[in-house]
Structures are given as structure tokens and as C-alpha cells.
Amino acid sequence: MRGVFLDTLTMKLEELDTSALENAVDQWDLLDTTAPDQTAERIKNADVVITNKVVLDRSLIEGAPNLKLICVCATGTNNIDLDAAAENNIPVKNVTGYTGTSLAQHTIALLLALATRWHQYSEDVKNGRWSQSPVFCRLDYPVMELAGKKLGIIGYGDLGQKVATLGEALGMEVLVAESFTGESKPGRVPLTQLLAESDAISLHCPLTKETEQLVDEGFLAAMKDSAFLINTARGGLVDEAALVAALKNGMIGGAALDVLSVEPPPADHPLLANDIPNLIITPHNAWISRESRQRLLDGVVDNIRQVFA
């Protein structure tokens, strides 16, 4: 059996234990990246294809007659034509639950950065501003104590629950938004209440028709003007132009994003401008701890073994 991993650069395999992967099929083609015009040729003789973000549409799937399994080295399967795979009796297997600890840690790190403004103070120190201070410290940016404040969680699956636990450890009161499915669950609060009361709001919901651009002008206007927005879920949850305006106009206290609507973003993306106050952007790396990537790779191998057991 022959396997092809189309975009290993998304995993940095040299840092991981790949022995189980290597033994999962007889032969592997491990490719750093794969451009759209390269995919057909690279998968045409494969029995197993692993992809993180490379798109497999109907024509590609039907053009690979030996294909017996598609493994998505991620949770989302939106880059696969699932109908075409099903019609051709090709299982599509993803991996869930691998990133929770890493993502929750990153989310809280972003929250702490917004609250303490350490990233701005650190930059000032490097630029010599502390050395120029007339007193022993600097007090240029307001710092918020999180203990006693309210943390709003939108999306209360495994990731949201882990973030809530860490927020409570900081002494925060957690508010959980009602489900977008309309299902009534105890302990949830209406979104309007969460927006009005939360000092920080963290997004952990999937990107669906109901949640696309959930964070729009109205959402931002309903937040406290001192509140923080954190998004480690999907870039499409946020109306990015509205967020730029809200930050520039002081409608909210700050924002920290690990995801954008286009990744990687173009150099002229509006959220990459230098004049947006108290905005932190990290390059979709909330999930990338070595431990998280190893769990993901092991999950892919488990899927291969189960299908061919």
C-alpha cells in the first residue's frame, strides 16, 4: 500500500515521533507542500492520502482509482468533497480532541497579554523608554486585574470548557452563551446578557451559517468599552472591518486573534495595519505545541489502522 502526505510542513515532522506513521503503510511520499496543480499527479496512485489543508475535490478524488482512505490531519473537513468520497466508498477520517490543552493555554496567554499589556511594555523597554523614565516604572498603558471579572465563553465544547476552567483558576466568573442550536441547557445565559456583562469574551464555536460574522458591528457595540475579544476558533466568526473600526474608535478595550478569514493573510490585510490599538495577532499557532502535534499524528495513524484492521 502506498500513502501520500500532501503537506507535512504543517506538522514539522522532524520534531515528532513518526515511527508509527512510517509503519502504517508500505511506502510513503512525504511532501512539504502541494500546490493545487500538483495534487492530481501526486495522489493518482495512492491508497491513502493525508492532507491538512490541501483541497481534494470531486475531480481529484475520482481521478485516484486506488484511493481507499482520506485522512484529514486536522479536525475540519471542509477541504474535502465529502459527497464525492462517500459516492466512491472512500472513508474520510479526521482527528478531534488533540489540541484542547494547547489551545486553552494559548487563549489564556492572549487574555493575560491584553490585561497586563506586557507586550507593549516589553516593546517600550526594548525601545529605550524605560531608560528615559523620570520614575522607577512606567504606567503608560492601563492594566486590568482579571480576578473578580467576568469571562464570557461562546461555544462550550471541550475547548470552551478548558478555557473556562483556566479562567476560574484566575478568579474569574464564567458566563456561557446559550447554544446556537436553540437547545436549552442549564447554566447558560442569553448572548445579549453575556455581551453586556463580560469583561472578556472568548470564541470557541464552529463556523456555521448561524455563526458566520457573528462578531459584527452590533455585537461589538453591545460589549463593554473596556472588554476584550479573543478568537482562537475561526476567522470567519468576525467581521474584520467592523473590528478594526471598533478598536480604532475605542468601542472595546482590545482584541487578540489567532485566526483570520484568509490564512496566510495578504500583506495589506486591514488587521495587519500598524495603527490599530491594543490588538494582538498570532499566526494560527494556538494548536502547535509539540504534544498537540504528536497527538494529532497519532490520531491519524489510529484512523489508518482502524480502517484497514
N, C-alpha and C positions, 0 to 999 in steps of 0.2 A: 504494500500500500504506500502511496505517495501523498505527502502532505505539503501544503504551501502556506506559509505565514506571510501575509502581504505587507505588513507594516510594523516590523519588530522595533523600529525606532521609538514607537510609542511606549515601549516597555523597558528599554535599556537592559536587554537580556544578560549582558555581561556582568551585571550586579546580582543576578539571581541564580538559584539552583535550577538548571534546565535539564537535569538527568532524566526526570520522569517524562518530560516532553520529548526528548530525543528517543526514548524507548517506546513512545506511544504508537508510532508507525514505523515502517521500514526505512523510509527516506524522507528527509525534509529539505525544502527550499526555504531558507530563512532570509527574507528580503527586508532591507532597511525601510524602503518606501515603495509605493506603487502608484504611478500616475494613471489616470483614467484610461489612456490609450494603451497602457501596458497590461491591463488586468486580464483581458481575454486570452492573450497568449500565455500568461503565467498560470492560469487555472485550467487550461483546456484538458490537461491530462491528470489533474489532481483528483484524488479520492476524498481528501479532507482539505478544506480551506479555512484558515483562521484569518479574521480581519478585525481590526479595531474600528477604524473609520472609513476604510475603503468601501465604496459603494458596489453592491452586487445587485444589478437589476435583472429583469426578466431575460434579456438577450444574453447576458453573461452567464446566467445560471443554465439556460437552455443550450448554451454553446460549450458546456463542460459535461460531456456524456458520462464520464466516470464518477462524477461528483456524488458522494454518498452522505456527506455531512458538512454543514457550515457552522463553524464555531465563532461567535462574536466575543472578542476579548474585551468585553465591557458589559454593562447592563442594558443599555439601549439598543434596540434592533431596528431603528428607523432607517438604517443604511442598507437593509436587506429587503428585497421584494418577497415578502412572506407568502403571498398568494402563489407566486411562481414556484417557490420552493415546495410548498405543500402539493401543488398540482404535479410536481415531478418527484414526489415522495422523498424529498430531501429534508431531514430534520434540521432545524435551526436552534442552536443551543447558546444561550447567554450565561452570564455569571452574575449572581446577586450577592449582596451582603459582605463583599470583600473590603469595602472602603470605609465602613462606618467609623471606626476608631480614628483613622487618619483624617477624614473629613470633619468630624466633630472637633478634633484638636485644632484644625486649621480655622474653622469657623470661630471658635473661642479666641484664637490668636488674633484674628481680624477685629473681633469685638474689643479685645483689650487694647489693641493699637488705636482704634477710634476713641476709646475712652481716655487713654493716657496721653495720646498724641506723641508717643515716643518716637515715631518715625520722623516727625517734624523736628522735635528737639534734637534727635540724633543728627539730622542733616544740618541743623544750625551749628552744632558743635563742630562738625567737620568743616563748616564754612567760616569758623573763627568767631562766631557771635558770642559764645560763652566767654572767650578770652576778652571780648570787648565789654562785658557786662560791668556796670558800676557796682553791683552787689554780687553775693556769692552764688546766686542761682539765676534762672531765667523763668519768667512767668508769662511768656508771650501767648500761649495757647491754653484755653480752659481745659481742665481735667475733670472728668466725672468719676465719682465712686460708684461702682456697679452694685454694691451691697444695698439692698432695700429698693432697688429699681425693678422695673417690670420688663421681662423678656418675652416678646410675642413670637410664637412659633407658627408658621403657616406650612402645613404638611407634617403630619405626626406619625410617619412610619418609623423604621429603625433609625434613620439618620436624625430625624427631628427629635426623637426620644433621647438619643445620646447627647445631643446638644442641650436639651432641656435639663438632663442630669448634671452636666457640667455647669450650666447656668445656675442651678440651685446650689451647687457647691460654692459658687461665688457669692451666695446670699441673695440671689435674685428671685423674684416671684415670677413663675412661668404662667403665661396665658397661651392657650392653644385655640386656634381658629376652628370654627365649625368646618366639617368636611364639605368639599365642593360637590360631592355626590348627593348631597341632601340628606344623607343618613344621619340621624340624631344620635349623638354619643355623649355620655355623661362627662361633665367637666369642661366641655368646650364652650367657647364664647363667640358671639357674632363677630364677623370681621370688623364691623363698624366700631364695636367696643374695643377690640384689640388695637385698632389703629389709633383711637383716641387716647388710650391709656398706656401703651407700650413706650418704654424709653429706648428700646432696641427691638428691631423686627428681623427675624432670620427666615429666609425662604428655603423650604425643603420639599416642595410639592413638585409633581411631574409637570412637564409642559404638555398641556392638552388644549382643546378648543376653549375650554372653560377658563383656563389659566393663562392663555397667551396674552402678553402685555397686561397682566394683572396689575402691575405697578405702573399705573398711568397718572395723569395729572391729578385726577380726583383722589386716587389712593394717596399720593404724596401730600396733597393739600390737607387730607384728613389726619396725617401724622402730627405729632408734636413738633414744634420747630426746633427742638433740641434733640430729637430722636435720631437713631442711627438705622440705616438699612444695610443688611448683609445678604448677599446672594451667592451661595455656593451650589445652586441647583442647576438651572438652565438660563442662558442669556435671554431667551425669548420671553421670559416672565416679565421683563422690564421694558417699558417704553423708554429707550435710551435718551431720546431727545428731551423728554419730559424730565428725566432725572438730571440731565445737565442743567436745565433751567432751574430746577428746584434747588440744586446745590449752589448755583451762582446767585440765586435770589434769597438764599438763607431760609428756604422753606423747611428744610430739615437740617439736622446737626452734622451729618456726614454719611458716607456710604463706603462699603467695602465689597468688591466684586471679584469673584474668582472665575466668572464666566461672562462671555459677551455673545451677542446674537450671531456674530461671524467670527470664526476661530480658524487660524490666527486672524486678528483684525487687520484691516488696512492701516497703513501708517497715518492716514488722515481721519481715522475714526474719531467722532466727536468726543468720546470719553477719554481719549488719549491726549487731549489738549493740556497745556501746562498751567492754564489759568483757572482750573476748577478746584475750589477749596475743599479741604478735608475729604479727599477721595483717594482710596487705596484700590489698586487693581493688581491682582496676581494672575499669572498665566495658566489658568485651569490646572493648578497643581495641588489642590486640596487632597487629592487621592494618591499622590505619588510616593508616599513612604515606601521604603523597600519591603516592609512587611505587607503592606497592602498589595503591592505588585506581585509579591510571591503568592499571596492568597488567590489573586486573580489568575495567575498562570496555573496554579494547582487546580483551580476550578475548571479551567479549560481542559486540562488533562483528564480530570474526572469525567467530564462530559464525553470525551472521546472514548474512554474505556467503557463507560456505561452503554453507549450506543452500539459498540462492537463486541460487547461481552458475549 
